[in-house]
Every structure is written in structure tokens, then in C-alpha cells.
Amino acid sequence: MLRELPTQVENMVMAMGAWAPILACLLIMLESIMPILPLFVFITINFLAFGHLVGFLISWLCTCLGCFMSYFLVRKGLSDWALKRIKKVKGLKDVVKFMKKISPATLAAVVACPFMPAFAINIAAGLVKLDFKKFALAILVGKISMVYFWGFLGTGLLESFQNPTIILKLLVMILAAYLATLLINKLIKD
């Protein structure tokens, strides 16, 4: 059944016609606002349905747009109210201070880690009213590797049913990404 999944996804997309890329875009953008949705699955479907290049472009563009939407929703609607309450909580005050001083390069590195919750980063940036140019640059650059990672992982996992050596490559890639995430978390906290 899993070996036939790429063909089933392709057939489903073909049946949807012009609505397929629109639905793909909406689902990925929604994931940035509702983090319970599985971004990994949506990116994998895009890679399978539209190929690696177009699937990547759709996924990257839409996840960036979704991050911008959640950033502005928080920045325009909740930041003043939430910051008043956060100032009373010691641990959160440190996060706010860190986010206000974060460089675009550091933020891009944080965003690039596939196991970092993008939703939380968008909210934190919106709460502290991080300069949009700084935020946008970090998101546009950081999401490139994150989207490619999930797309490669998803399609590689499906290909591994025909070539088991791919599983080893995927496990090494996941471990490296996880260790990079732990290292960045440690650097942020220090």
C-alpha cells in the first residue's frame, strides 16, 4: 500500500486539476497559524505531486507567507496586551529580551532547524514587534533548508520501501538536524 502512495497522491492531484496547487498553498499557510496541522505531510505531498522543484517552491513560498500572516496577526492584534502580562513572568521576560536583540542570521539559523516550532517563533517575533525586514529575511532564508529537509525526508521515506539504504541516509539526516536544533537551543539559552 505504501509503495503505491506516490501514485495515489499523483492521481488525487490530477483529479483536482487547478484546485490542487491552491489547496496545497492554503494548507501550508494554515499550518503556520494552526500548528497542529502536519507541515511534513503537506510538503511531502507537494514534492510528490508537483515534483521536487515546483513542490519545493510552492511549499517554501506558502510557509513563508503563513509565517508572515501569523506574525502580523500577533503584532497587530495581541502584542500590547500580551506584553503587559509577559513582563510579570520572569522566564518569559528573558525570551522577550532575547527576541528583541536577535540578529537576522541567528533567527535564520533557528528557523532553519526542522524541529523548532515555527509557530512559536512567529508569535515571539510578533509580540516583541521585531522589525519586519529582519523577520522576513530570516524566514525567507531559514525556510529554504527546512522545506528541503522535510521534502527530502518525506519522499526519501517513501522511496526507502524500494531501496532500504535510503533509511540509513534519512536517519543520519534526522539525527544531524536534531543535534543542530539542540545546539542552537543551547546557544540561545546561554
C-alpha positions in Angstrom: 0.0 0.0 0.0 2.8 2.4 0.9 4.6 1.7 -2.3 1.5 2.9 -4.2 1.2 6.1 -2.2 3.1 8.3 -4.6 0.9 7.1 -7.5 -2.2 7.6 -5.4 -1.2 11.2 -4.5 -0.4 11.9 -8.1 -3.8 10.6 -9.2 -5.6 12.6 -6.5 -3.8 15.8 -7.6 -4.6 15.2 -11.2 -8.3 14.7 -10.3 -8.3 18.1 -8.5 -7.0 19.9 -11.5 -6.3 23.6 -10.9 -7.5 23.4 -7.4 -4.6 21.1 -6.3 -1.9 23.9 -6.0 -4.4 26.2 -4.4 -5.3 23.7 -1.8 -1.6 22.9 -1.3 -0.9 26.6 -0.7 -3.8 27.1 1.7 -3.0 24.0 3.8 0.7 25.1 4.3 -0.3 28.7 5.1 -2.9 27.4 7.6 -0.2 25.3 9.3 1.7 28.4 10.2 -1.4 29.6 12.1 -2.6 26.3 13.4 0.5 24.2 14.4 -1.4 21.0 14.9 -1.5 20.5 11.1 1.3 18.3 9.8 3.6 20.5 7.7 5.8 17.5 7.0 2.9 15.7 5.3 1.9 18.7 3.2 5.4 19.3 2.0 5.9 15.7 1.1 2.6 15.7 -0.9 3.7 18.8 -2.7 7.1 17.2 -3.6 5.3 14.0 -4.8 2.5 15.8 -6.7 4.4 18.7 -8.3 8.0 17.4 -8.4 10.9 18.5 -6.4 11.4 22.0 -7.9 7.7 23.1 -8.1 6.8 21.3 -4.9 9.7 23.0 -3.1 8.7 26.4 -4.5 5.1 26.0 -3.5 6.0 24.8 -0.1 8.6 27.4 0.6 6.6 30.3 -0.6 3.5 29.3 1.2 5.2 28.5 4.5 6.9 31.9 4.3 3.5 33.6 3.6 1.9 31.7 6.5 4.7 32.8 8.9 4.2 36.4 7.8 0.4 36.1 8.4 0.8 34.7 11.9 3.5 37.4 12.7 1.2 40.2 11.6 -1.9 38.7 13.4 0.1 38.7 16.6 1.8 42.0 16.0 -1.3 43.9 15.2 -3.8 42.2 17.4 -2.2 40.8 20.6 1.3 42.2 21.2 0.5 45.1 23.5 -2.0 43.1 25.6 0.3 40.1 25.8 3.5 42.0 26.6 1.9 43.6 29.7 1.2 40.1 31.1 4.6 38.7 30.0 6.5 41.4 31.9 5.2 39.8 35.1 6.7 36.4 34.3 10.5 36.2 34.8 11.3 33.4 32.3 9.3 35.0 29.6 10.9 38.4 30.1 14.2 36.7 29.2 12.7 35.4 26.0 11.4 38.8 25.1 14.8 40.4 25.7 16.5 37.7 23.5 14.0 38.2 20.7 14.4 42.0 20.7 18.2 41.6 20.3 18.3 38.6 17.9 20.3 39.0 14.7 18.8 38.0 11.4 21.5 35.4 11.0 20.7 33.8 14.3 17.0 33.9 13.7 17.5 32.3 10.2 19.5 29.5 11.9 16.7 29.0 14.4 14.1 29.0 11.7 16.1 26.5 9.5 16.0 23.8 12.2 13.2 21.4 11.3 12.4 20.6 14.9 11.9 24.2 16.0 8.3 25.3 16.4 7.9 27.9 13.7 4.6 28.9 15.2 6.3 29.9 18.5 8.9 31.9 16.6 6.3 33.8 14.6 4.4 34.6 17.8 7.5 35.7 19.7 8.6 37.9 16.8 5.2 39.5 16.5 4.9 40.0 20.3 8.2 41.9 20.5 7.3 43.8 17.3 10.6 42.6 15.7 11.4 44.6 12.6 9.6 43.0 9.7 12.6 43.3 7.3 14.7 41.4 9.8 12.0 38.8 10.4 11.2 38.4 6.7 14.9 38.0 5.7 15.3 35.3 8.4 12.2 33.5 7.4 12.9 33.6 3.6 16.5 32.3 4.1 15.8 29.8 7.0 12.8 28.2 5.4 14.8 27.1 2.4 16.7 24.3 4.2 13.7 23.5 6.4 11.4 22.9 3.5 14.0 21.0 1.6 14.7 18.8 4.6 11.1 17.8 5.1 10.5 17.3 1.3 13.6 15.1 1.0 12.7 13.2 4.2 9.2 12.6 3.1 10.0 11.5 -0.5 13.0 9.6 0.7 11.0 7.7 3.3 8.6 6.6 0.5 11.5 5.6 -1.8 13.1 3.6 1.0 10.4 0.9 0.6 12.2 0.1 -2.7 15.7 0.9 -1.6 16.4 0.3 2.2 19.8 2.1 2.2 17.8 5.4 2.0 16.5 4.7 5.5 20.1 4.9 6.8 20.7 8.3 5.0 17.4 9.6 6.4 18.3 8.6 9.9 21.6 10.3 9.7 19.9 13.4 8.3 17.3 13.4 11.1 20.0 12.9 13.7 22.1 15.8 12.3 19.1 18.1 12.2 18.1 17.2 15.7 21.6 17.7 17.1 21.8 21.1 15.3 18.5 22.0 16.9 19.8 21.0 20.4 23.0 23.0 19.8 21.1 26.1 18.7 18.7 25.8 21.7 21.8 25.6 24.0 23.4 28.6 22.4 20.2 30.6 22.7 19.8 29.8 26.4 23.4 30.8 27.2 
